[in-house]
Amino acid sequence: MQGKINDRFLLGLVAGLGGNAVKTLSDELLHRRRMSQRSFRSTAAGVWVSRKSEAESIKGQILGLLFDFGLAALGGIGITQMLSKTGRDHYCLKGLVTGVAIGSGVTSLLSVLTSDRVKPKDAASNLSYMLSHALYGMTTAALAAKLGHPSLFDAPPLNNCLLPTELTSTEAVPAASNTKRA
């Protein structure tokens, strides 16, 4: 299939960055509607700076954005690996659960590493972060499932004795049921 990505690492990187673009957009919309005290990238910048004004400066925003996109790329690689092991079926649900789990882990990590002046302590901000991460997971899983070459998601045979009942995407002709494969 022409145009499909056949490398898991590259696919995860592309899917993670695409998913994070959606997450960043949703986070910005939720922040502008005053559903969260500060943007996720300001909170992420708080890992390296201790003052709120520094985290919300242009340099702080770039720092937080780089931290956020770096973690999103790693999450995309993880989601792609998970889909390659479990299959592409129900990718939206798998992405939702994985995105919320990644968001919970990252938010917990940020709450430990950021200073008290930078991290939000209200439930609404943290819920908006979780919603944005759920969108990240679903988008990342959808991109990985749609952009990835089908051979990345083929299930390996259960054992070496029985022939598979279905052809993998790389096989061209069906194998006879009583013959051994080469």
C-alpha positions in Angstrom: 0.0 0.0 0.0 1.6 3.2 -1.2 1.5 6.2 1.1 1.3 4.2 4.4 4.0 4.4 7.0 5.6 1.1 7.7 7.9 2.0 10.5 6.4 1.9 14.0 8.7 4.5 15.5 8.1 7.0 12.7 4.3 6.2 12.7 4.2 6.8 16.5 6.1 10.0 16.2 3.8 11.4 13.5 0.6 10.2 15.3 1.8 11.5 18.6 2.6 15.0 17.2 -0.7 15.1 15.3 -2.6 14.1 18.5 -0.8 16.7 20.5 -1.8 19.4 18.0 -5.4 18.5 18.7 -4.7 18.4 22.5 -3.0 21.8 22.4 -5.9 23.3 20.5 -8.5 21.9 22.9 -6.4 23.0 25.9 -6.2 26.6 24.4 -10.0 26.7 23.9 -10.7 25.4 27.4 -8.3 27.9 28.9 -9.8 30.8 26.9 -13.2 29.9 28.1 -11.9 30.0 31.7 -12.4 26.4 32.3 -8.8 26.0 33.5 -6.6 28.4 35.4 -3.7 28.1 33.0 -2.7 26.3 29.8 -1.0 22.9 29.9 2.1 24.4 28.4 2.4 26.9 31.2 2.1 24.1 33.7 4.7 22.1 31.7 7.0 25.2 31.7 6.8 25.2 35.5 9.1 22.1 35.6 12.0 24.5 34.8 10.8 27.9 36.0 9.5 28.8 39.4 7.5 31.9 38.8 4.1 32.1 37.1 5.1 35.2 35.1 8.2 33.4 33.8 6.1 30.3 32.8 3.6 32.5 30.9 6.3 34.5 29.1 7.0 33.7 25.4 10.2 31.8 26.4 8.3 29.9 29.0 5.5 29.0 26.6 8.0 27.7 24.0 9.8 25.7 26.8 6.4 24.2 27.9 5.4 23.5 24.3 8.7 21.7 23.6 8.3 19.6 26.8 4.7 18.8 25.9 5.4 17.8 22.3 8.3 15.7 23.4 6.1 13.7 25.8 3.4 13.5 23.2 5.8 11.9 20.7 6.8 9.3 23.3 3.2 8.7 24.0 2.5 8.3 20.3 5.2 5.7 20.0 3.7 3.8 23.0 0.2 3.9 21.5 1.4 2.7 18.2 3.2 -0.2 19.9 0.1 -1.0 21.8 -2.0 -1.0 18.7 0.5 -3.2 16.9 0.3 -5.8 19.7 -3.5 -5.6 20.2 -4.8 -4.8 16.8 -6.5 -1.8 15.2 -10.0 -2.8 16.2 -11.7 -0.4 18.7 -8.8 2.0 18.2 -10.9 4.9 19.5 -11.7 3.2 22.8 -8.1 2.1 23.1 -6.9 5.6 22.4 -9.3 7.1 24.9 -8.2 4.9 27.7 -4.5 5.2 26.9 -4.8 9.0 26.5 -6.4 9.4 29.9 -3.8 7.1 31.4 -0.9 9.1 29.8 -2.6 12.4 30.9 -3.0 11.2 34.5 0.6 10.1 34.6 1.9 13.4 33.0 -0.3 15.6 35.2 0.8 13.7 38.3 4.4 14.1 37.3 3.9 17.8 36.6 2.2 18.3 40.0 5.3 16.9 41.7 7.9 18.7 39.6 6.3 22.2 39.2 6.4 24.9 41.8 3.2 25.8 43.7 2.9 29.2 41.8 2.7 27.5 38.4 0.5 24.4 38.9 -3.3 24.8 39.1 -4.9 23.2 42.1 -8.5 23.4 41.1 -10.5 20.4 39.8 -11.8 22.2 36.7 -8.3 22.8 35.4 -7.2 19.2 36.0 -10.5 17.9 34.4 -9.8 20.1 31.3 -6.3 18.6 31.1 -7.9 15.1 31.2 -10.4 16.0 28.5 -7.6 17.3 26.3 -5.5 14.1 26.9 -8.5 12.0 26.1 -8.8 13.8 22.7 -5.0 13.4 22.3 -5.3 9.6 22.8 -8.2 9.2 20.5 -6.6 11.3 17.8 -3.2 9.6 18.1 -4.8 6.1 17.9 -6.9 7.1 14.9 -3.9 8.5 13.1 -1.8 5.5 13.8 -4.6 3.1 12.7 -5.2 5.1 9.5 -1.7 6.1 8.5 0.0 2.8 9.4 0.8 0.0 6.9 -1.5 -3.0 7.6 1.6 -5.3 8.1 2.4 -3.4 11.3 -0.8 -4.7 12.8 -0.7 -8.3 11.7 -1.2 -10.7 14.6 1.6 -13.3 15.0 0.5 -17.0 14.9 -0.4 -18.6 18.2 2.1 -21.4 17.7 4.5 -22.9 15.1 2.4 -26.0 14.4 -1.0 -24.7 13.2 -1.4 -22.7 10.0 -3.2 -19.4 10.5 -6.8 -19.4 9.4 -6.6 -15.9 7.8 -4.0 -14.5 5.4 -1.8 -11.7 6.7 -1.7 -8.5 4.7 1.7 -9.4 3.1 0.7 -12.8 1.8 -0.6 -13.0 -1.8 -1.9 -16.6 -2.1 -3.8 -18.7 0.4 -2.0 -21.7 1.9 -3.5 -25.2 1.8 -4.8 -26.3 5.1 -2.7 -29.6 5.2 0.6 -28.4 3.8 3.5 -26.9 5.6 4.7 -23.4 4.9 8.2 -22.8 3.6 
